[in-house]
Amino acid sequence: MSDGPGPSRMTESLVAEIAAWVARAREGDDDAFAEVVRAFERPVYNLCYRMLGDGAEAEDAAQETFLRAYRGLQRFDPNRSFVSWLLAIAAHYCIDLQRKRRMTFTSFNDVLSGESIAADLPGPEETLALREGQELLQRALAALADKDRAAVVLHYWYEMSYEEISQVLGMSLSAVKSRLHRARRGLAQQWLIREGGTTIAVGGRADEAAMA
């Protein structure tokens, strides 16, 4: 499962279209920036929601993200991925918010609900198992450090590579690998299902901790 167009999954035509919008927005075309907002409002909101765990706070954070992006357009490097730059603004803003107060996660049933999974609703027994797994995952994510949580969200829900996460979070490639490895070990210890050693998938990818 993914939450929007990560840098590695964008088509060439979409990249070109976004580049044109951004170029026009940098020249003062507010309509072009409105197109940018429409294209990325969902992935930005989803990132903020997964980081903050609250819908109202995520909406405020998404609005602040686009406001900061608008104000910083002249500082944006056109040679850089715009989506990475935009998600970096959102991720760092959410990390700053988390540092100011203790984060409370909402139910993972709310986080995982939506049209992307509506077509494959599980039966009652599967639902119970999934609910139990989600509660374990919720507690495990809540225990992670802010940047570890951000790395996990970007890697599993946005399917970003180590290199892309490195750019978004402003850390070295080795630091990204170290944070993800540490986070996976911590998550695996808490949400491995004892019976058969089955792992719970994170954001549509099978967890790699068992192989780490």
Residue frames as qw, qx, qy, qz and C-alpha x, y, z in Angstrom:
[[0.000, 0.889, 0.458, 0.000, 0.00, 0.00, 0.00],
 [0.422, 0.077, 0.003, 0.903, 1.25, 3.49, -0.76],
 [0.047, -0.727, -0.465, 0.504, 0.06, 6.96, 0.11],
 [0.298, 0.905, 0.020, -0.303, 0.89, 8.84, -3.04],
 [0.765, 0.600, -0.111, 0.205, 3.47, 9.39, -5.73],
 [0.645, -0.611, 0.242, 0.389, 6.88, 8.76, -4.25],
 [0.099, 0.773, -0.415, -0.470, 9.80, 10.06, -6.32],
 [0.219, -0.282, 0.883, 0.305, 10.76, 6.63, -7.67],
 [0.348, 0.377, 0.858, 0.006, 7.23, 5.83, -8.91],
 [0.296, 0.734, 0.145, -0.593, 6.41, 9.01, -10.85],
 [0.722, 0.464, 0.426, 0.288, 6.08, 8.76, -14.61],
 [0.434, -0.026, 0.213, 0.875, 8.17, 10.95, -16.88],
 [0.024, -0.587, -0.463, -0.663, 5.09, 12.79, -18.08],
 [0.476, -0.801, -0.364, -0.003, 3.99, 13.56, -14.52],
 [0.605, -0.407, -0.017, 0.684, 7.49, 14.74, -13.60],
 [0.285, 0.221, 0.342, 0.868, 7.47, 17.05, -16.62],
 [0.218, -0.721, -0.481, -0.448, 4.00, 18.38, -15.80],
 [0.568, -0.729, -0.265, 0.273, 4.97, 19.09, -12.20],
 [0.540, -0.184, 0.121, 0.812, 8.17, 20.80, -13.33],
 [0.100, 0.468, 0.411, 0.776, 6.10, 23.07, -15.59],
 [0.405, -0.795, -0.413, -0.181, 3.71, 23.94, -12.75],
 [0.633, -0.575, -0.128, 0.503, 6.58, 24.69, -10.40],
 [0.436, 0.075, 0.237, 0.865, 8.36, 26.83, -12.98],
 [0.089, -0.632, -0.409, -0.652, 5.21, 28.89, -13.53],
 [0.553, -0.757, -0.345, 0.044, 4.59, 29.14, -9.79],
 [0.623, -0.330, -0.029, 0.709, 8.14, 30.44, -9.28],
 [0.210, 0.248, 0.300, 0.897, 7.27, 33.21, -11.74],
 [0.193, 0.082, 0.335, -0.919, 4.25, 34.21, -9.64],
 [0.523, -0.113, -0.566, -0.627, 1.50, 32.12, -11.22],
 [0.420, -0.196, 0.646, -0.606, -0.76, 31.24, -8.27],
 [0.864, 0.178, -0.028, -0.469, -2.98, 29.07, -10.46],
 [0.664, 0.400, -0.629, 0.061, 0.02, 26.87, -11.23],
 [0.009, 0.306, -0.789, 0.533, 0.77, 26.47, -7.53],
 [0.696, -0.022, 0.307, -0.648, -2.88, 25.56, -6.97],
 [0.855, 0.279, -0.376, -0.225, -2.33, 22.68, -9.42],
 [0.359, 0.380, -0.768, 0.370, 0.65, 21.59, -7.33],
 [0.372, -0.193, 0.597, -0.684, -1.51, 21.63, -4.20],
 [0.841, 0.120, 0.031, -0.527, -4.23, 19.58, -5.90],
 [0.743, 0.368, -0.558, -0.030, -1.67, 17.04, -7.11],
 [0.465, 0.230, -0.723, 0.456, -0.01, 16.56, -3.74],
 [0.442, -0.472, 0.240, -0.724, -2.57, 17.43, -1.08],
 [0.932, -0.216, -0.131, -0.258, -3.43, 13.79, -0.45],
 [0.826, 0.127, -0.395, 0.381, 0.12, 12.37, -0.16],
 [0.147, 0.452, -0.396, 0.786, 1.19, 15.34, 2.00],
 [0.627, -0.431, 0.121, -0.637, -1.84, 14.95, 4.25],
 [0.958, -0.106, -0.254, -0.076, -1.30, 11.18, 4.51],
 [0.608, 0.288, -0.470, 0.571, 2.33, 11.64, 5.48],
 [0.145, -0.441, 0.350, -0.814, 1.37, 14.15, 8.17],
 [0.800, -0.318, -0.055, -0.505, -1.40, 11.84, 9.38],
 [0.919, -0.009, -0.364, 0.153, 0.92, 8.87, 9.75],
 [0.427, 0.324, -0.442, 0.719, 3.47, 11.02, 11.56],
 [0.192, -0.305, 0.317, -0.877, 1.02, 12.80, 13.88],
 [0.142, -0.232, -0.954, 0.123, -1.84, 10.32, 14.24],
 [0.129, 0.589, 0.538, -0.589, -4.55, 12.99, 14.31],
 [0.412, 0.594, 0.576, 0.382, -6.71, 14.15, 11.39],
 [0.014, -0.983, -0.183, 0.010, -7.11, 17.78, 12.47],
 [0.429, -0.729, 0.348, 0.404, -3.41, 18.16, 13.23],
 [0.592, 0.060, 0.623, 0.508, -2.54, 16.51, 9.92],
 [0.311, 0.809, 0.434, 0.246, -4.74, 18.99, 8.04],
 [0.183, -0.969, 0.067, 0.152, -3.04, 21.92, 9.80],
 [0.564, -0.477, 0.509, 0.441, 0.39, 20.42, 9.13],
 [0.569, 0.374, 0.591, 0.433, -0.43, 19.87, 5.45],
 [0.159, 0.947, 0.248, 0.127, -1.58, 23.48, 5.10],
 [0.356, -0.857, 0.270, 0.258, 1.59, 24.68, 6.81],
 [0.677, -0.110, 0.567, 0.457, 3.65, 22.48, 4.49],
 [0.461, 0.622, 0.471, 0.422, 2.17, 24.08, 1.36],
 [0.082, -0.995, -0.063, 0.008, 2.50, 27.55, 2.87],
 [0.510, -0.660, 0.414, 0.364, 6.18, 26.96, 3.57],
 [0.637, 0.171, 0.586, 0.470, 6.66, 25.47, 0.11],
 [0.295, 0.861, 0.345, 0.231, 5.01, 28.51, -1.49],
 [0.220, -0.961, 0.134, 0.102, 7.19, 30.89, 0.49],
 [0.533, -0.546, 0.554, 0.332, 10.29, 28.88, -0.33],
 [0.800, 0.525, 0.288, 0.033, 9.74, 28.39, -4.05],
 [0.347, 0.896, -0.271, 0.064, 12.56, 30.73, -4.97],
 [0.306, -0.649, 0.692, -0.073, 14.95, 28.63, -2.88],
 [0.896, 0.091, 0.422, -0.103, 13.88, 25.39, -4.55],
 [0.145, -0.488, 0.707, 0.492, 16.53, 23.83, -6.79],
 [0.757, 0.373, -0.085, -0.529, 14.82, 22.81, -10.08],
 [0.472, 0.424, -0.770, -0.072, 17.43, 20.08, -10.50],
 [0.134, -0.116, 0.879, -0.442, 16.12, 18.38, -7.38],
 [0.208, -0.392, -0.867, -0.228, 13.02, 16.19, -7.10],
 [0.284, -0.414, 0.011, -0.865, 10.11, 18.47, -6.19],
 [0.785, -0.409, -0.347, -0.310, 8.17, 15.73, -4.41],
 [0.728, -0.115, -0.456, 0.499, 11.21, 14.89, -2.26],
 [0.159, 0.244, -0.206, 0.934, 11.58, 18.57, -1.41],
 [0.503, -0.420, -0.164, -0.737, 7.90, 18.91, -0.55],
 [0.846, -0.342, -0.404, -0.066, 7.77, 15.76, 1.58],
 [0.563, 0.069, -0.433, 0.700, 10.94, 16.88, 3.35],
 [0.158, -0.369, 0.123, -0.908, 9.13, 20.07, 4.41],
 [0.743, -0.380, -0.243, -0.494, 6.21, 18.01, 5.70],
 [0.841, -0.137, -0.471, 0.230, 8.38, 15.44, 7.49],
 [0.403, 0.152, -0.393, 0.812, 10.56, 18.02, 9.24],
 [0.341, -0.407, 0.029, -0.847, 7.55, 20.08, 10.28],
 [0.835, -0.346, -0.311, -0.295, 5.91, 17.00, 11.80],
 [0.734, -0.016, -0.472, 0.487, 9.14, 16.04, 13.57],
 [0.097, 0.311, -0.276, 0.904, 9.30, 19.54, 15.06],
 [0.608, -0.412, -0.110, -0.670, 5.72, 19.18, 16.29],
 [0.882, -0.211, -0.421, 0.008, 6.50, 15.81, 17.85],
 [0.530, 0.153, -0.461, 0.695, 9.43, 17.24, 19.70],
 [0.166, -0.373, 0.172, -0.896, 7.15, 19.78, 21.33],
 [0.677, -0.216, 0.314, -0.630, 4.72, 17.31, 22.79],
 [0.384, -0.118, 0.915, -0.040, 4.12, 13.63, 23.39],
 [0.399, 0.131, -0.578, -0.700, 2.60, 12.02, 20.32],
 [0.582, 0.102, 0.679, -0.435, -0.67, 10.08, 20.54],
 [0.079, 0.086, -0.827, -0.550, -1.46, 7.60, 17.80],
 [0.701, 0.091, 0.088, -0.702, -4.98, 6.96, 16.62],
 [0.819, 0.025, 0.562, -0.116, -6.25, 3.50, 15.88],
 [0.166, -0.320, 0.734, 0.576, -4.49, 1.85, 12.98],
 [0.357, 0.502, 0.785, 0.060, -7.93, 0.83, 11.74],
 [0.202, 0.904, 0.186, -0.329, -8.49, 4.51, 10.96],
 [0.142, -0.679, 0.510, 0.508, -5.03, 4.88, 9.43],
 [0.239, -0.115, 0.881, 0.391, -5.44, 1.88, 7.18],
 [0.429, 0.582, 0.655, -0.219, -9.03, 2.56, 6.18],
 [0.170, 0.622, -0.245, -0.724, -9.85, 4.00, 2.77],
 [0.788, 0.482, -0.016, -0.384, -10.64, 3.19, -0.79],
 [0.301, 0.615, -0.721, -0.104, -7.23, 1.65, -1.44],
 [0.003, -0.159, 0.972, -0.172, -8.11, -1.44, 0.65],
 [0.598, 0.102, 0.310, -0.732, -11.91, -1.40, 0.45],
 [0.737, 0.289, -0.423, -0.441, -12.00, -4.05, -2.27],
 [0.624, 0.159, -0.751, 0.142, -10.26, -6.70, -0.16],
 [0.504, -0.534, 0.308, -0.605, -12.11, -6.65, 3.15],
 [0.214, 0.207, -0.942, 0.158, -11.13, -9.63, 5.35],
 [0.613, -0.424, -0.608, -0.275, -13.54, -12.01, 7.06],
 [0.571, -0.771, -0.011, -0.282, -14.30, -11.90, 10.81],
 [0.884, -0.352, 0.046, 0.305, -11.36, -14.11, 11.88],
 [0.620, 0.330, 0.077, 0.707, -8.95, -12.27, 9.61],
 [0.086, -0.818, -0.083, -0.562, -10.29, -8.96, 10.88],
 [0.707, -0.706, 0.013, -0.034, -9.60, -9.95, 14.48],
 [0.839, -0.120, 0.106, 0.520, -6.07, -11.07, 13.65],
 [0.403, 0.566, 0.133, 0.707, -5.46, -7.90, 11.67],
 [0.320, -0.864, -0.079, -0.380, -6.80, -5.74, 14.50],
 [0.800, -0.560, 0.063, 0.207, -4.50, -7.43, 17.00],
 [0.735, 0.133, 0.158, 0.646, -1.56, -6.98, 14.64],
 [0.164, 0.745, 0.153, 0.628, -2.40, -3.33, 14.07],
 [0.522, -0.839, -0.029, -0.150, -2.52, -2.68, 17.81],
 [0.824, -0.319, 0.139, 0.447, 0.94, -4.22, 18.18],
 [0.546, 0.400, 0.220, 0.703, 2.20, -2.13, 15.28],
 [0.127, -0.885, -0.157, -0.418, 0.67, 1.02, 16.74],
 [0.655, -0.745, 0.076, 0.101, 2.46, 0.52, 20.04],
 [0.797, -0.070, 0.223, 0.557, 5.70, -0.33, 18.27],
 [0.371, 0.621, 0.214, 0.656, 5.62, 2.76, 16.06],
 [0.314, -0.907, -0.103, -0.261, 4.78, 4.97, 19.02],
 [0.760, -0.575, 0.115, 0.279, 7.94, 3.78, 20.74],
 [0.723, 0.303, 0.166, 0.598, 10.24, 4.79, 17.86],
 [0.266, -0.479, 0.001, 0.837, 12.29, 7.97, 17.85],
 [0.400, 0.723, 0.167, -0.538, 10.84, 10.71, 15.62],
 [0.286, 0.638, -0.548, -0.459, 13.30, 10.33, 12.74],
 [0.176, -0.098, 0.977, 0.076, 13.18, 6.53, 12.96],
 [0.431, 0.512, 0.662, -0.338, 9.39, 6.73, 12.61],
 [0.380, 0.749, -0.118, -0.530, 9.73, 9.11, 9.68],
 [0.062, 0.461, -0.814, -0.348, 12.17, 6.76, 7.95],
 [0.292, 0.156, 0.940, -0.078, 9.81, 3.81, 8.42],
 [0.441, 0.657, 0.421, -0.445, 6.80, 5.75, 7.09],
 [0.314, 0.728, -0.354, -0.496, 8.70, 7.01, 4.03],
 [0.024, -0.353, 0.904, 0.241, 10.19, 3.59, 3.26],
 [0.199, 0.197, 0.958, -0.059, 7.11, 1.41, 3.71],
 [0.331, 0.683, 0.549, -0.349, 4.16, 3.67, 2.91],
 [0.325, 0.850, -0.119, -0.397, 5.84, 5.87, 0.30],
 [0.930, 0.202, 0.218, 0.218, 8.17, 3.14, -1.01],
 [0.169, 0.937, -0.305, 0.019, 11.15, 5.49, -0.98],
 [0.842, 0.235, -0.342, 0.346, 14.65, 4.14, -1.47],
 [0.648, -0.496, -0.192, 0.545, 17.42, 4.71, 1.05],
 [0.388, 0.110, 0.178, 0.898, 18.81, 7.43, -1.20],
 [0.161, -0.620, -0.402, -0.654, 15.47, 9.24, -1.38],
 [0.601, -0.719, -0.344, 0.058, 14.99, 9.06, 2.39],
 [0.625, -0.224, -0.061, 0.745, 18.51, 10.40, 2.82],
 [0.158, 0.329, 0.247, 0.898, 17.57, 13.46, 0.76],
 [0.379, -0.680, -0.434, -0.454, 14.22, 14.00, 2.48],
 [0.677, -0.693, -0.228, 0.100, 15.48, 13.70, 6.05],
 [0.156, 0.901, -0.316, 0.254, 18.84, 15.33, 5.42],
 [0.663, -0.559, 0.498, -0.014, 20.98, 12.50, 6.78],
 [0.068, 0.519, -0.793, -0.311, 23.69, 10.27, 5.37],
 [0.746, 0.106, -0.532, -0.385, 22.89, 7.05, 3.56],
 [0.445, 0.086, -0.830, 0.326, 24.56, 5.03, 6.31],
 [0.193, -0.013, 0.540, -0.819, 22.44, 6.82, 8.93],
 [0.691, 0.071, -0.156, -0.702, 19.25, 5.95, 7.03],
 [0.704, 0.108, -0.696, -0.089, 20.25, 2.29, 6.82],
 [0.235, 0.091, -0.769, 0.587, 21.15, 2.26, 10.50],
 [0.391, -0.001, 0.333, -0.858, 17.86, 3.88, 11.54],
 [0.767, 0.085, -0.310, -0.555, 15.77, 1.52, 9.43],
 [0.594, 0.125, -0.783, 0.135, 17.69, -1.51, 10.65],
 [0.041, 0.048, -0.691, 0.720, 17.25, -0.44, 14.27],
 [0.539, 0.047, 0.125, -0.831, 13.59, 0.38, 13.72],
 [0.743, 0.101, -0.544, -0.377, 12.91, -2.95, 11.98],
 [0.420, 0.072, -0.834, 0.351, 14.51, -4.87, 14.84],
 [0.164, 0.024, 0.544, -0.823, 12.43, -2.99, 17.38],
 [0.650, 0.104, -0.114, -0.744, 9.23, -3.45, 15.39],
 [0.660, 0.127, -0.716, -0.189, 9.87, -7.12, 14.73],
 [0.187, 0.068, -0.835, 0.513, 10.35, -7.87, 18.41],
 [0.312, 0.158, 0.481, -0.803, 6.92, -6.45, 19.18],
 [0.676, 0.341, 0.111, -0.644, 4.80, -7.49, 16.21],
 [0.298, 0.228, -0.895, -0.242, 6.06, -10.88, 15.12],
 [0.826, -0.203, -0.037, -0.524, 3.12, -13.24, 15.50],
 [0.410, -0.478, 0.764, -0.138, 4.34, -16.07, 17.71],
 [0.803, 0.173, 0.555, -0.134, 2.41, -18.79, 15.93],
 [0.785, 0.465, 0.308, 0.269, 4.52, -19.78, 12.97],
 [0.460, -0.411, 0.153, 0.772, 6.71, -16.65, 13.22],
 [0.354, 0.658, 0.506, 0.430, 4.60, -14.82, 10.64],
 [0.236, -0.215, -0.100, 0.942, 5.37, -11.13, 10.22],
 [0.239, 0.795, 0.482, -0.281, 2.84, -8.38, 9.82],
 [0.506, 0.436, 0.317, 0.674, 3.25, -6.40, 6.62],
 [0.166, -0.629, -0.187, 0.736, 4.00, -2.71, 6.93],
 [0.267, 0.674, -0.105, -0.680, 2.37, -0.51, 4.32],
 [0.816, 0.508, -0.040, -0.273, 2.10, -3.30, 1.77],
 [0.478, 0.573, -0.657, 0.107, 5.70, -4.55, 2.02],
 [0.888, -0.308, -0.328, 0.096, 6.67, -7.65, 3.97],
 [0.378, -0.884, 0.274, -0.013, 8.86, -6.71, 6.90],
 [0.679, 0.547, -0.451, 0.189, 12.53, -7.30, 6.30],
 [0.368, -0.711, 0.493, -0.340, 13.52, -7.61, 9.95],
 [0.939, -0.159, 0.289, -0.094, 13.42, -11.37, 9.91],
 [0.855, 0.410, 0.011, 0.317, 16.13, -11.33, 7.25],
 [0.078, 0.912, -0.271, 0.298, 18.22, -8.58, 8.85]]
